[in-house]
Amino acid sequence: MLLLFIFYIGTVFAIEIETTGEALIINNDKSSAKAMALSRAKWTAVETVSPAKVKIDTIINNAEIADEAVKTELSATIKSYNIVEEYVKDNKYIIKIKADVIPEKVENLIDVISSDTSICVMIAGSMPENNKLLFDNAFNMAVIKQLEEKGFNVNLVDYSLITSNNFNAAFNNTTYKSIDNLIKNEMCRNILLGILSIIDMGNNAGYGTVSFKMVSGELNWKLIEKENNKIKILNSGFFSGRSQGATLNNAAVNIYKSMANNTAVKLVSQVSEKVLGDNYKSIRIVLTGANTLIDDLADLKNDLKNIPFVLQVKEQDDSSLIVDYPDKSYYLAVFLEKDNKYKVTKLSYNELIIRK
């Protein structure tokens, strides 16, 4: 429940807001839970008057750390607060506060925090027999969409200004100058570069010749941080996939779609973990062997929500879910197999394939 009252502190316009924060008590540590609950209550107050209507929990993954990181801006935004009520319920510490929030300071505070989440995305692909860089592809668009859902401030790049020479120089010899030449004046704290190569596999399926064309997609990527005239490679990696089509171009289009569906979530999860923290790790769960897939997927979604530390569950398509889970996928698998309702048939860092 939120209560708002408008008044003036001296000559400064302020809003009195009543908000509540809560935190799980872990290992009977009530003092830590209280500190976290108080921090969350304060950030909820800030969120209430944010001109951007930003969800604070999509920007920060630890309210107490955020308090310390931006304490000057936060104290200028929340002029004062009082604890109205505090109690423990269902192993959660709950605090209700009244906070005096200065609206004109909120936008500056949000800018300070969200600057760390700015990102430019440049994942270049190409079509077979054509060396022209292709940024407007399904995979690149899927990555951008999922980063935005995670709370990143994605700065759209004018891909028409990027030359093959500049892009290849930045990817192969990552220096401050090569990155600066690539992104020009774009305000990007983080840069995600990728090259998605399409390999023509002909008609050889491994078990004989087939009538359709087969291709493999090989993605090499780098996550780069750019700050104070310096750059740092935060993470890098490789993903691959295969697809097919009636023609070579059809197969190439299909590999972009396939990797947008299967690989994008893995890439975004690794980027989110590195920039935002472990709470933003995502695991894709694919359900196979279901007789009534829609009902079984809904049942799986409810089962996942009851597993400890599962933060969010979203449907990706008719047979898969995306789960925000801060721990190892192995522990999630153990919970799913606990009552013999599901069987995990394949386990990797960012994906579980299960059947009923």
Stockholm file with secondary structure:
# STOCKHOLM 1.0

chainA/1-356         MLLLFIFYIGTVFAIEIETTGEALIINNDKSSAKAMALSRAKWTAVETVSPAKVKIDTIINNAEIADEAVKTELSATIKSYNIVEEYVKDNKYIIKIKADVIPEKVENLIDVISSDTSICVMIAGSMPENNKLLFDNAFNMAVIKQLEEKGFNVNLVDYSLITSNNFNAAFNNTTYKSIDNLIKNEMCRNILLGILSIIDMGNNAGYGTVSFKMVSGELNWKLIEKENNKIKILNSGFFSGRSQGATLNNAAVNIYKSMANNTAVKLVSQVSEKVLGDNYKSIRIVLTGANTLIDDLADLKNDLKNIPFVLQVKEQDDSSLIVDYPDKSYYLAVFLEKDNKYKVTKLSYNELIIRK
#=GR chainA/1-356 SS CCEEEEEEETTEEEEEEEEEEEEECCTTCHHHHHHHHHHHHHHHHHHHTCTTCCCGGGTCSCHHHHHHHTHHHHHHHEEEEEEEEEEEETTEEEEEEEEEECHHHHHHHHHHHHGGGEEEEEEEBCCTTCCSCBCSSHHHHHHHHHHHHTTCEECCCCGGGCCHHHHHHHHHSCCHHHHHHHHTTCCCSEEEEEEEEEEEEEEECSSSEEEEEEEEEEEEEEEEEEETTEEEEEEEEEEEEEEEESSHHHHHHHHHHHHHHHTHHHHHHHHHHHHHCGGGCEEEEEEESCSSHHHHHHHHHHHHHTSTTCCEEEEEETTEEEEECSSCHHHHHHHHHTTSSCEEEEEETTEEEEEC
#=GC SS_cons         CCEEEEEEETTEEEEEEEEEEEEECCTTCHHHHHHHHHHHHHHHHHHHTCTTCCCGGGTCSCHHHHHHHTHHHHHHHEEEEEEEEEEEETTEEEEEEEEEECHHHHHHHHHHHHGGGEEEEEEEBCCTTCCSCBCSSHHHHHHHHHHHHTTCEECCCCGGGCCHHHHHHHHHSCCHHHHHHHHTTCCCSEEEEEEEEEEEEEEECSSSEEEEEEEEEEEEEEEEEEETTEEEEEEEEEEEEEEEESSHHHHHHHHHHHHHHHTHHHHHHHHHHHHHCGGGCEEEEEEESCSSHHHHHHHHHHHHHTSTTCCEEEEEETTEEEEECSSCHHHHHHHHHTTSSCEEEEEETTEEEEEC
//
